[in-house]
């Protein structure tokens, strides 16, 4: 059985909401204040802050406060466990599909040979 990483649950849960994915997309262009991030979303500030909190708990973003302004930025290395897991899954499925392809081609060859031998 594959290794289980509970951190993946937290990361994928954080990515499960379109608002949070939109925040991450925006932050991929650079750090931004909470005010700037919130302007793009039609929701109350407390609701928006819950989204930021979920992203911060997952380690996908970090924030710092300078005076009265809190700025958020991506934590790129936090995406590594997801990237690794997805790469492993891709390799597994590519191997399975290649095996299936070889099997299907072998079946096709056998049927063609059977058809030729009947003629």
HELIX and SHEET records of a PDB file:
HELIX    1   1 UNK A    6  UNK A   15  1                                  10    
HELIX    2   2 UNK A   18  UNK A   27  1                                  10    
HELIX    3   3 UNK A   34  UNK A   39  1                                   6    
HELIX    4   4 UNK A   45  UNK A   57  1                                  13    
HELIX    5   5 UNK A   76  UNK A   79  5                                   4    
HELIX    6   6 UNK A   80  UNK A  118  1                                  39    
SHEET    1   A 3 UNK A  32  UNK A  33  0                                        
SHEET    2   A 3 UNK A  69  UNK A  74 -1                                        
SHEET    3   A 3 UNK A  61  UNK A  66 -1                                        
END                                                                             
